Amino acid sequence: MKKKLAILVSLLMAMTCLALTACGSQEEAAEETTEAATETTAAAVDASQYGYLGDDPVEAAVYEYLATETAKDYELDSETISIPNVIIINTKESANGETDVYGDFWIMNYKVEGDTLKCVSGGNYPGVMHVAADGDACKVTSFDQVGDGSDFEPTAREIFGDDYDAFMKEYSDDKANEKSRAKILADYVKANGLEVTKYQDEGWDPIDLAL
């Protein structure tokens, strides 16, 4: 009788250990899955390498597009840094489920010289970017730009529609544009750990960054 009881107790203890081991494995797997999902989501909206410190995947896609696609308009070497300046006028949801981002977009290219970001090239690209979901992130599927010269006004009116006046107000406000640029440059410097304290355009005095 005692022998049977001992065997029964041993079996119960073994089953308990197996159950605890299984639970522990399931909990560890769940924690790993949660951590992986969090890392994936964070990576999807991380555009700090382009100067964007927000968490909106649509805006992150705009910054990424300017820094990786629009920057191709320039002949850049490996030491040149492309940093966008994004001034959003409006965002609208389109019928096909995309998000249309209307803005005055810039891409400026810099080289680090000592403690200064020296601008070597850049340009202005106002228009509307069409942004679609791409998994946990977003991507720009197409970009309608305002035309140059005599095409500027008619294409700007066509693209911006009711937001034309708001666009022109921002477009002609050099102080607001420079304020936006300085903020994004400061965010870029802090996010990427650069030992930089100012930026400078050719022929102008350097300007201190608000770090």
ZIFEN-V816622 format. One record per residue. N is the residue number from 1. PHI is phi in radians with two decimals (999 if undefined). Layout:
# ZIFEN-V816622
n & phi
N & PHI
N & PHI
This chain:
# ZIFEN-V816622
n & phi
1 & 999
2 & -1.11
3 & -1.13
4 & -1.09
5 & -1.11
6 & -1.10
7 & -1.12
8 & -1.10
9 & -1.11
10 & -1.10
11 & -1.12
12 & -1.11
13 & -1.14
14 & -1.14
15 & -1.14
16 & -1.12
17 & -1.09
18 & -1.08
19 & -1.12
20 & -1.14
21 & -1.11
22 & -1.11
23 & -1.12
24 & -1.07
25 & -1.14
26 & -1.13
27 & -1.15
28 & -1.11
29 & -1.12
30 & -1.13
31 & -1.12
32 & -1.11
33 & -1.13
34 & -1.10
35 & -1.09
36 & -1.12
37 & -1.13
38 & -1.11
39 & -1.11
40 & -1.12
41 & -1.11
42 & -1.08
43 & -1.13
44 & -1.15
45 & -1.92
46 & -1.49
47 & -2.10
48 & -1.09
49 & -1.18
50 & -1.93
51 & 1.70
52 & -1.84
53 & -1.87
54 & -1.43
55 & -2.20
56 & -1.58
57 & -1.10
58 & -1.19
59 & -1.13
60 & -1.03
61 & -1.13
62 & -1.13
63 & -1.06
64 & -1.08
65 & -1.07
66 & -1.10
67 & -1.32
68 & -1.88
69 & -1.81
70 & -1.10
71 & -1.08
72 & -1.19
73 & -1.21
74 & -2.07
75 & -1.49
76 & -2.05
77 & -1.69
78 & -1.19
79 & -1.62
80 & -1.59
81 & -1.88
82 & -1.79
83 & -2.20
84 & -1.27
85 & -2.23
86 & -1.97
87 & -2.09
88 & -1.49
89 & -1.55
90 & -2.88
91 & -2.27
92 & -2.42
93 & -1.51
94 & -1.55
95 & -1.13
96 & -1.56
97 & 1.58
98 & -1.44
99 & -1.90
100 & -1.67
101 & -1.89
102 & -1.66
103 & -2.90
104 & -1.81
105 & -1.83
106 & -2.26
107 & -2.26
108 & -2.12
109 & -1.96
110 & -2.30
111 & -2.19
112 & -1.46
113 & -2.19
114 & 1.15
115 & -1.78
116 & -2.23
117 & -1.55
118 & -1.73
119 & -1.29
120 & -1.96
121 & -2.99
122 & 2.79
123 & -2.91
124 & -1.85
125 & -2.37
126 & -1.22
127 & 2.74
128 & -2.23
129 & -1.77
130 & -1.72
131 & -2.03
132 & -2.12
133 & -1.16
134 & -2.44
135 & 1.21
136 & -1.41
137 & -1.88
138 & -2.38
139 & -2.53
140 & -1.43
141 & -1.58
142 & -2.83
143 & -2.46
144 & -1.69
145 & -1.77
146 & -1.21
147 & -1.31
148 & -1.72
149 & 0.99
150 & -1.21
151 & -1.49
152 & -1.04
153 & -1.09
154 & -1.09
155 & -1.28
156 & -1.13
157 & -1.12
158 & -1.17
159 & -1.28
160 & -1.50
161 & 0.96
162 & -1.12
163 & -1.64
164 & -1.05
165 & -1.11
166 & -1.12
167 & -1.09
168 & -1.11
169 & -1.11
170 & -1.21
171 & -1.06
172 & -1.63
173 & -1.66
174 & -1.09
175 & -1.15
176 & -1.15
177 & -1.09
178 & -1.20
179 & -1.12
180 & -1.10
181 & -1.05
182 & -1.09
183 & -1.13
184 & -1.14
185 & -1.10
186 & -1.10
187 & -1.08
188 & -1.10
189 & -1.06
190 & -1.17
191 & -1.20
192 & -1.84
193 & 1.13
194 & -1.41
195 & -1.55
196 & -2.20
197 & -2.18
198 & -2.68
199 & -2.32
200 & -2.66
201 & -1.68
202 & -1.01
203 & 1.49
204 & -2.12
205 & -1.26
206 & -1.15
207 & -2.08
208 & -1.19
209 & -1.57
210 & -1.47
211 & -1.72
